[in-house]
Amino acid sequence: MNGYIRLRGGRPLVGEIALRGAKNSVPKLMVAALLTDEPCIIREVPKIEDVEIMMTLFKRIGVDVQELRPGTLQITAQKMRQLADSDLGGVTGRSRIPILMCGPLLTRFGEALVAKVGGCDIGPRPVNFHIQALSELGARYEEKNDRAFFRAKRLKGAAVTLEYPSVGATEQVLLASVLADGVTELHNAAVEPEIMDLICFLQKMGAIISVDTDRVITIEGVKRLGGTIHTAIVDRIETASWACAALGTNGKIFVRNAAQQDMLTFLNKFRQVGGGFQVTRDGITFFRQRERLEPITIETDIHPGFMTDWQQPFVVALTQAHGSSLIRETVYESRFGYTDALNTMGAQIAVINEPIEEIRSKFGRRNYRQSARVTGPTALRGATISVPDLRAGFSYVIAALIAEGESRIENFNVLSRGYEHLTAKLQTLGAEVLEVKID
């Protein structure tokens, strides 16, 4: 179902919303549940498209998925069967999660069909990271009739070094190696909070995993894993999105369940630009501390740096800062396309492609840097714009909330991939918004 929203801006967002589990964690926990025949219960599951896609796919291959209560799933893979090409109908290209099923499928059946990597069009999501990692664990990669497969009688522990600290490749190695023979040492691993959440889930199931301070994760293969109960971490990307909405509209939003420890880098930048926040046991309240917002420089990076998915909403808030801000994007190479629409609304954002020879990459592989210069403050005006991807879509919502007049945001359904009950949350905070759904 497609649709659009009509949103009238010019008023501050004030009130309270509650967040559930992270989009970048919950679907991976669901995949981990395939590693055992015993029931696994996951709490704080958001009602988002990525979760629904995995539920549909699981049911097609015989996995029992029950919603015990709103936000709580029980997954039992006892009767799970091999994934077939026909099972991917309506799934391929919509989400990048199914490729992570390769490890559990190889472990259980000795063969895994590789699903096409989907998700937002923000730059390459290289499958070769997954291919290399699984190959080093003993899987053979084959292509036949436009389909790709992994095959392995038994996965074996190995020393694996990632060219770049890829979140997806790190997750792939974790899911493939916990039941492999021997010890796996994963070097140059990603250590995002969502990775740690997956490790905690696997450890509860019986896995033996240690994480060193030098991005080395060691996994000792075990014979079997069992069921567990786990509460997913709160979505730090959505937390930052609402924080920027409060900053941009000069509002005050209490984000229930928000966690400070996963937001340290963001909170530093939020304070530097003029935002304020109060941390309590139940969440974080975000507001504008200083009436005059100050320009800043931000460079996105892997964790614990400034997250690439934080920059889009922050860019919109910076249109209200006095002066010129610079945002450097070093994680994905096609991440500033959304700024054209913001400029039509009155923003002054210039995208700069810096020469490759000037780049000094910290972790290898990445040999590009794209920057955006945001000059403010600028008065934004309502417009008709179309959502290109998930995170850019929320930035358009913030821009419409700041703008004078009415905006029409088309392709709004894209936001359902990562934001639960978005329209209802906006209305709770006092936004004048109407959602129109089109079959």
C-alpha positions in Angstrom: 0.0 0.0 0.0 1.4 3.4 -1.1 0.4 6.8 0.2 1.3 10.3 1.3 0.9 12.6 4.2 -0.2 16.2 4.3 1.6 18.1 7.1 1.2 21.7 8.2 4.4 23.0 9.8 5.3 26.1 11.9 4.5 24.7 15.3 6.8 23.1 18.0 6.5 19.4 18.7 5.7 18.9 22.4 4.9 15.8 24.4 6.0 12.2 24.9 6.5 9.1 22.7 7.7 5.6 23.5 10.1 3.6 21.4 10.5 -0.1 21.0 13.4 -2.3 19.7 15.9 -1.2 17.1 15.1 -1.8 13.4 18.8 -2.7 13.0 18.7 -5.3 15.7 15.3 -7.0 16.0 15.3 -8.7 12.5 18.8 -10.1 13.2 17.7 -11.5 16.5 14.9 -13.2 14.6 17.5 -14.8 12.3 19.5 -16.0 15.3 16.5 -17.8 16.6 16.8 -20.1 13.6 19.9 -21.7 15.1 17.9 -23.7 17.6 14.8 -25.9 17.7 13.8 -24.5 21.0 11.5 -21.4 21.3 13.0 -18.0 21.4 11.1 -15.0 22.8 12.0 -11.5 21.6 10.5 -8.5 23.4 9.9 -4.9 22.3 9.5 -5.9 18.7 8.4 -2.9 16.6 5.6 -3.2 14.0 7.8 -2.3 11.0 8.1 -3.7 7.5 11.5 -5.4 8.0 10.0 -7.5 10.9 6.9 -8.3 8.8 9.0 -9.4 5.9 11.0 -11.8 8.1 7.8 -13.1 9.7 6.3 -13.9 6.3 9.5 -15.6 5.1 9.8 -17.6 8.3 6.3 -18.9 8.0 6.9 -19.9 4.4 9.7 -22.3 5.5 7.9 -23.8 8.4 9.1 -21.7 11.2 6.4 -21.1 13.9 6.1 -17.4 14.6 3.6 -16.3 17.3 2.8 -12.9 18.6 2.3 -13.6 22.3 1.2 -10.0 22.9 1.8 -6.7 21.1 5.6 -6.3 20.7 6.5 -9.9 21.9 7.3 -12.6 19.3 8.0 -16.3 19.9 10.0 -18.1 17.2 10.3 -21.8 17.0 12.3 -23.3 14.2 11.9 -27.0 15.0 10.0 -27.7 11.8 12.1 -25.3 9.6 12.8 -26.5 6.1 15.3 -25.4 3.4 14.7 -22.1 1.8 13.5 -22.4 -1.9 13.5 -19.8 -4.7 9.7 -19.7 -4.5 9.8 -18.6 -0.9 11.5 -15.3 -1.9 8.5 -14.0 -3.8 7.7 -10.5 -2.6 10.8 -10.5 -0.4 13.8 -10.2 -2.7 15.0 -6.6 -3.0 12.8 -5.3 -0.2 15.2 -6.0 2.7 18.8 -6.8 3.2 18.1 -9.1 6.2 17.4 -12.4 4.4 21.0 -12.8 3.3 21.9 -13.2 7.0 20.0 -16.5 6.9 22.9 -18.1 5.1 24.7 -19.1 8.3 21.7 -20.9 10.0 20.7 -22.5 6.7 24.3 -23.8 6.1 24.4 -25.1 9.6 21.1 -26.9 9.4 21.0 -28.1 5.8 24.5 -27.7 4.3 23.2 -25.4 1.6 21.9 -21.8 1.6 20.2 -19.9 -1.2 21.5 -16.3 -1.3 18.7 -13.7 -1.3 19.3 -10.5 -3.2 20.3 -7.6 -1.0 17.7 -5.0 -0.7 17.0 -1.9 1.4 17.5 1.8 0.7 19.4 3.0 -2.3 22.2 4.9 -0.5 25.2 3.3 -2.1 26.6 -0.2 -2.6 25.9 -2.9 0.0 28.6 -5.3 -1.1 27.7 -8.9 -1.1 31.3 -9.8 -1.6 31.9 -9.2 2.1 29.5 -12.0 2.9 30.9 -14.2 0.2 34.5 -13.8 1.5 33.6 -14.3 5.1 31.5 -17.5 4.5 34.1 -18.9 2.1 36.8 -18.5 4.8 34.5 -20.5 7.1 34.5 -23.4 4.6 31.5 -22.6 2.4 31.6 -22.9 -1.4 30.0 -20.1 -3.3 28.2 -21.1 -6.6 26.1 -19.3 -9.2 23.6 -21.2 -11.4 20.6 -20.0 -13.4 20.8 -16.5 -12.1 20.8 -17.8 -8.5 23.6 -17.9 -5.9 24.2 -20.7 -3.4 26.5 -21.5 -0.5 27.3 -25.2 0.2 29.2 -26.7 3.0 29.1 -30.1 4.8 30.3 -28.4 7.9 31.4 -24.9 8.7 34.8 -24.6 10.4 36.3 -21.9 12.5 38.9 -19.7 10.9 40.8 -16.4 11.2 38.6 -13.9 9.2 39.7 -10.3 8.5 37.2 -7.9 7.2 38.5 -5.3 4.7 36.1 -2.8 6.3 34.2 -3.1 9.7 31.0 -4.0 7.9 28.0 -4.5 10.2 26.4 -7.0 7.8 29.5 -9.1 7.4 30.1 -9.1 11.1 26.6 -10.4 11.7 27.1 -13.0 9.0 30.2 -14.3 10.7 28.6 -14.4 14.1 25.6 -16.3 12.9 27.7 -18.7 10.8 30.4 -19.5 13.4 28.6 -20.0 16.7 27.9 -23.7 15.7 30.9 -24.2 13.5 33.8 -26.6 14.4 36.6 -24.8 16.2 37.4 -21.2 17.0 36.8 -18.2 14.8 38.7 -15.0 15.2 37.0 -12.1 13.4 39.4 -9.1 12.9 38.4 -5.5 12.0 34.8 -6.3 13.1 32.0 -3.9 13.6 31.1 -3.2 17.2 27.9 -1.2 16.9 25.4 -1.5 19.8 23.2 -3.6 17.5 26.1 -6.1 17.1 26.5 -6.3 20.8 22.8 -6.9 21.2 23.1 -9.8 18.8 26.1 -11.2 20.7 24.1 -10.9 24.0 21.2 -12.8 22.4 23.6 -15.6 21.1 25.3 -15.8 24.5 22.0 -16.4 26.2 21.4 -19.2 23.7 24.7 -20.8 24.8 27.3 -19.3 22.4 30.8 -18.5 23.7 31.8 -15.1 22.3 34.3 -12.5 23.5 34.9 -9.0 22.2 38.3 -7.3 22.5 39.0 -3.6 22.4 40.9 -3.8 19.1 37.8 -4.9 17.0 38.6 -8.6 17.4 35.6 -10.9 18.1 36.4 -14.5 19.1 33.8 -17.2 18.7 34.2 -20.6 20.1 32.0 -23.0 18.3 29.6 -25.0 20.4 27.6 -28.2 19.7 24.1 -26.8 20.2 22.2 -23.7 21.1 19.0 -23.4 23.1 16.0 -21.1 23.4 16.1 -17.8 25.3 14.1 -14.7 26.2 15.6 -11.3 25.2 14.6 -7.7 25.2 15.9 -5.8 22.2 17.8 -2.6 22.6 16.0 0.7 21.8 16.3 2.2 18.4 19.0 4.9 18.6 18.4 6.1 15.1 14.7 6.9 15.8 15.8 8.5 19.1 18.1 10.9 17.2 15.4 11.6 14.7 13.0 12.8 17.3 15.8 14.8 19.0 16.4 16.7 15.8 12.7 17.2 15.4 12.6 18.9 18.8 15.6 21.0 18.0 14.4 22.1 14.6 10.8 23.0 15.7 12.0 24.5 19.1 9.9 21.9 20.8 10.3 19.5 23.8 10.0 15.8 23.3 10.4 13.1 26.0 11.5 9.9 24.2 10.6 7.1 26.6 13.1 4.1 26.7 15.9 6.1 24.9 19.3 5.0 26.2 22.1 7.5 26.8 25.0 5.0 26.5 24.2 4.3 22.8 23.9 8.0 22.0 27.1 9.5 23.4 28.5 10.9 20.2 25.2 12.2 19.0 24.5 13.9 22.3 27.8 15.7 22.2 27.0 17.2 18.8 23.5 17.9 19.8 24.7 20.0 22.8 27.4 21.7 20.7 24.8 23.0 18.2 22.6 24.4 21.0 20.4 21.5 21.9 19.7 20.4 25.5 18.7 17.0 27.0 17.8 15.5 30.3 18.5 11.9 31.0 16.3 9.9 33.4 15.9 6.2 34.2 12.9 6.1 31.8 14.3 7.9 28.8 15.7 11.3 27.5 13.9 14.6 27.0 15.2 16.7 24.1 14.8 20.5 23.6 16.5 23.6 22.4 18.9 24.8 25.1 19.9 28.0 23.3 17.7 30.1 21.2 20.5 30.7 18.7 21.7 27.5 17.2 25.4 27.4 16.3 27.0 25.8 13.2 29.2 22.7 13.7 31.3 20.2 11.7 30.3 16.6 11.7 32.0 13.6 10.1 30.1 10.3 10.0 32.0 7.2 11.0 31.5 3.7 12.2 30.7 3.2 15.9 31.7 4.8 18.2 31.7 7.7 15.7 28.8 9.8 14.5 26.4 7.3 12.9 25.7 7.8 9.1 22.0 7.4 9.8 22.1 10.4 12.2 23.2 12.9 9.6 20.0 13.3 7.6 17.8 14.6 10.4 20.7 16.6 11.8 21.2 18.4 8.4 17.6 19.6 8.6 18.1 21.0 12.1 21.2 22.7 10.9 19.3 24.7 8.4 18.1 26.7 11.4 21.7 27.3 12.8 23.4 30.7 12.4 26.3 30.2 10.0 27.8 27.5 7.9 27.9 23.9 9.0 29.9 21.1 7.3 28.9 17.4 7.3 31.3 14.9 5.9 29.8 11.5 4.9 32.4 8.7 4.9 30.3 5.5 5.2 28.0 5.6 2.2 28.9 7.4 -1.0 25.4 8.4 -2.3 23.9 9.8 0.9 23.2 13.5 0.1 20.8 13.1 -2.8 18.0 14.0 -0.5 19.2 17.6 -0.1 17.8 18.7 -3.5 14.3 18.5 -2.1 15.3 20.4 1.0 16.7 23.2 -1.2 13.4 23.4 -3.0 11.9 24.1 0.4 14.3 27.0 1.0 17.3 25.4 2.5 20.8 26.3 1.4 22.8 23.1 1.1 25.7 22.6 -1.2 27.1 19.1 -1.9 30.8 18.9 -2.3 32.7 15.9 -3.7 36.2 16.0 -2.3 39.1 14.7 -4.5 39.9 11.1 -3.8 43.6 11.8 -3.4 42.8 14.0 -0.3 41.1 11.1 1.5 42.8 9.4 4.4 40.6 6.4 5.1 40.8 5.0 8.7 39.7 1.5 7.9 40.6 0.7 4.3 38.3 0.1 1.4 36.5 3.5 1.6 38.2 5.8 -0.8 35.6 8.6 -1.1 34.2 11.4 1.0 31.2 13.5 0.1 30.4 16.7 2.1 27.5 19.0 2.5 27.7 22.6 3.5 24.6 23.9 5.2 24.1 27.7 5.5 21.5 29.1 7.8 19.3 30.1 9.2 16.8 29.8 6.3 13.1 30.0 6.4 11.6 26.7 5.0 8.4 26.6 3.1 5.9 23.8 2.4 6.3 21.8 -0.8 5.4 18.5 -2.4 8.4 16.1 -2.1 8.8 12.3 -2.5 10.6 10.1 0.0 13.7 8.5 -1.7 14.8 6.3 1.3 14.1 5.6 4.9 16.4 8.0 6.7 16.0 10.8 4.2 12.2 10.4 4.5 12.3 11.3 8.2 14.4 14.3 7.4 11.7 15.5 5.1 9.1 15.1 7.9 11.3 17.3 10.1 11.6 19.9 7.3 7.9 19.9 6.8 7.4 20.4 10.5 9.7 23.4 10.5 8.3 24.9 7.3 5.6 27.5 7.0 2.5 26.2 5.1 1.5 22.7 4.1 3.7 20.0 2.7 2.8 16.9 0.9 5.2 14.0 1.4 4.7 11.3 -1.2 6.0 7.7 -1.1 5.4 7.9 2.7 5.0 4.1 3.0 8.8 3.8 2.8 9.0 5.1 6.4 7.1 2.0 7.6 10.3 0.0 7.1 11.8 1.6 10.1 9.4 3.8 12.1 6.5 2.3 14.0 3.2 4.2 14.1 4.9 7.4 12.8 1.7 9.3 12.0 0.2 8.6 15.4 3.4 9.7 17.1 3.4 13.0 15.2 -0.2 13.6 16.2 0.5 12.8 19.8 3.2 15.5 19.7 0.8 18.1 18.3 1.6 18.0 14.6 -1.2 18.8 12.2 -0.8 15.7 9.9 -3.2 13.6 7.8 -2.1 10.3 6.2 -3.7 9.2 2.9 -3.3 5.6 1.9 -3.6 4.5 -1.7 -4.1 0.9 -2.8 
